Structures are given as C-alpha cells and as structure tokens.
Amino acid sequence: MIQTPATGLPASPLRPWYRTAPRPRGLRISFDLDDTLTGLGPHIPIESGAFPRFLQRHLGESLRHGTRRLMRELRRQGHSVWIYTSSGRSPERIRRWLLLHGIRVDGIVNDERHHRTARVHGARRWPSKFPPAFGIDLHVDDSEGVAMEGATHGFRVVLVTPDDPHWDRKVLHAASACACR
C-alpha cells in the first residue's frame, strides 16, 4: 500500500486533482445525518427540544442527544462544522432544521452536490462520500462502508454507532488527535 508523505494515509487514485489549502483555524469536520445525528430509533436518547413537544412533530426529525453541546464545543475549539449526507434533502431544509435546534453549520454537502462535484472532476468511480473534495479533514458517520472507503481513499472517518452514549467524546478525541498531526 502506497502512503502519501504528508498524511501517512493510503494514496488514492482520486487525490491528484484536489488540494486542501491550509486554513488559519481548526479542522473542517463533517457529520452524516441519518443514523448519526437523526433517525436513531425509539430507545436512543434525543435532544430535548427548544419547542413544546406538540410543535416538535411539525419541525422535522429528532436530534441525537449531545449534538448541540458537541457542535458548540467544536466551534469553541475553532473547528468548522459541516453536514455531509447522501440523502436528497435540500441544503436549505437541512440548514433550517438545524437552526431550529440552535445549530449553525458552515457548509452542507448533499447527494446532489456530491455527484455534481464528481462529474466536474471526471471521476468514474467515486466513493459514496469523499470529504477531501470539499476540504473536509474529518468525517463522522455510522456506516462501516464509509469508514472502509476512508481507509481505501485516504480520508479520516470517526465511526459512531447510534447506541453509543459516548459518541460525542469519541468525536472530540478524534478531532484533537487529527488537529495535532
């Protein structure tokens, strides 16, 4: 396996066309939505809403417990927070839903943007997610497949399961470890 000298991660055939310019602040960290931040099942703790329960049903999906605190802490540490989902939700809908929960994100990559970027760069076989194409340093996901693609294509993935009560600590630890490199 060939490794890139700068990161020590495996080389990828997709790497030659993109560059990540150094940013003056922290990392760019992205989060998957389905089964990572939302849609977690009946026995998984969710954030208490800022709105009465009868209104929450109309505002969209529930949010995983600890998400608001984690996003605030990542921002406090100087990191940029993004959403990277393979769903067809529009960026406006995602942004509005997160704002209703008190969360501001710096960028959103949905399925449409992912595939548009792949076409622009002429990629025939792209992984289901490719965070480096958007300058993302660390991606948080529940999918083992995405983690395997990360290992193959040289991007960092924090694998969190829906039932992990310490998922937020795992993300913070990975962000610290990644920022130190």
C-alpha positions in Angstrom: 0.0 0.0 0.0 1.4 3.4 -1.0 1.1 6.2 1.5 1.0 9.9 0.9 4.0 11.6 2.6 2.1 14.5 4.1 -0.6 12.5 5.9 0.7 8.9 6.1 -2.7 7.8 4.8 -3.1 5.4 1.9 -2.7 7.0 -1.5 -5.9 7.3 -3.6 -6.4 7.5 -7.3 -8.8 10.4 -6.6 -6.1 12.5 -4.9 -4.3 14.2 -7.8 -6.9 16.7 -8.7 -7.7 18.3 -5.4 -5.7 20.4 -3.0 -6.6 21.5 0.5 -5.2 24.9 1.3 -4.1 25.4 4.8 -6.7 27.1 6.9 -5.8 29.5 9.7 -8.2 27.9 12.2 -9.1 24.4 13.2 -10.4 21.4 11.3 -13.3 21.2 8.9 -15.4 18.4 10.4 -18.5 16.9 8.7 -21.3 14.8 10.1 -23.6 12.4 8.4 -27.3 12.8 9.2 -29.2 9.5 9.0 -28.5 7.3 12.0 -25.6 9.6 13.0 -27.4 12.8 14.1 -31.0 11.8 13.4 -33.4 8.9 12.8 -31.8 6.9 15.6 -34.7 4.7 16.8 -37.1 4.6 19.8 -34.6 3.7 22.5 -31.9 6.2 21.6 -31.8 9.5 23.7 -32.6 12.6 21.8 -32.1 16.3 22.5 -34.8 17.9 24.5 -36.4 20.5 22.2 -36.4 24.2 22.5 -40.0 24.0 21.4 -43.0 22.3 23.0 -43.4 18.6 22.2 -46.6 19.2 20.0 -44.6 21.6 17.8 -41.5 19.3 17.5 -43.5 16.8 15.5 -44.0 19.5 12.8 -40.4 20.7 12.8 -38.9 17.6 11.4 -36.7 14.9 12.8 -35.4 14.5 16.3 -31.7 15.2 17.0 -29.3 12.9 18.8 -28.6 13.7 22.4 -25.4 15.7 22.9 -25.4 17.1 19.4 -25.9 20.8 20.4 -23.2 20.6 23.1 -20.8 18.8 20.8 -21.2 21.4 18.0 -20.8 24.3 20.4 -17.6 22.7 21.8 -16.2 22.1 18.3 -16.8 25.7 17.4 -15.3 26.9 20.6 -12.1 25.0 19.7 -12.1 26.8 16.3 -13.3 24.0 14.1 -15.7 24.4 11.2 -18.9 22.2 11.3 -20.3 20.8 8.1 -23.0 18.3 7.1 -22.2 15.6 4.5 -25.2 13.4 3.7 -26.1 11.1 0.9 -29.7 12.0 1.3 -31.7 14.1 -1.1 -32.6 16.7 1.4 -32.0 20.2 0.2 -29.3 22.3 1.9 -31.9 24.9 2.8 -34.1 22.3 4.6 -31.1 20.9 6.5 -29.8 24.4 7.5 -33.3 25.5 8.6 -33.9 22.3 10.6 -30.5 22.6 12.4 -31.1 26.3 13.1 -34.4 25.4 14.8 -32.2 23.2 17.1 -29.8 26.1 17.7 -27.1 24.7 15.4 -25.3 26.7 12.7 -23.3 24.9 10.1 -20.7 26.3 7.7 -21.4 24.1 4.8 -23.6 21.3 3.5 -22.9 18.5 1.0 -25.9 16.6 -0.1 -26.2 13.8 -2.7 -26.7 16.3 -5.5 -23.6 18.3 -4.7 -21.5 15.2 -4.2 -22.4 13.8 -7.6 -22.1 17.2 -9.3 -18.6 17.6 -7.9 -17.7 14.0 -9.1 -18.9 14.8 -12.6 -16.9 18.1 -12.7 -13.7 16.2 -11.9 -14.5 13.4 -14.3 -14.5 10.7 -11.6 -15.9 7.5 -13.0 -16.0 5.6 -9.7 -16.3 7.8 -6.7 -16.8 6.5 -3.1 -20.2 7.2 -1.6 -18.6 10.1 0.2 -15.4 11.8 -0.5 -14.8 14.6 2.2 -11.4 15.8 0.8 -13.1 17.1 -2.3 -14.8 19.7 -0.1 -11.7 20.4 2.1 -13.1 18.3 5.0 -10.5 17.0 7.3 -12.6 14.6 9.5 -16.0 12.9 8.8 -18.3 11.4 11.4 -20.5 8.6 10.2 -22.3 5.5 11.3 -21.6 3.5 8.2 -18.8 0.9 8.3 -18.8 1.1 4.5 -17.9 4.8 4.6 -15.1 4.0 7.1 -13.7 1.4 4.7 -13.8 3.9 1.9 -11.9 6.3 4.1 -9.2 3.7 4.6 -9.1 3.0 0.9 -9.1 6.6 -0.4 -7.1 8.2 2.4 -9.6 10.3 4.4 -10.3 10.2 8.1 -13.7 8.8 9.4 -14.9 8.6 13.0 -17.3 5.6 13.2 -20.1 6.2 15.7 -22.9 3.8 16.4 -26.4 5.0 17.2 -26.4 3.4 20.6 -23.0 4.7 21.7 -23.7 7.0 24.7 -20.1 8.4 24.5 -20.2 9.2 20.8 -19.5 12.9 21.4 -16.4 12.2 23.4 -15.2 9.9 20.6 -15.6 12.8 18.1 -13.8 15.3 20.3 -10.9 12.9 20.9 -10.6 12.2 17.1 -10.7 16.0 16.4 -7.9 16.5 19.0 -5.8 13.7 17.5 -6.3 15.0 14.0 -5.5 18.6 14.9 -2.2 17.5 16.5 -0.9 16.0 13.3 
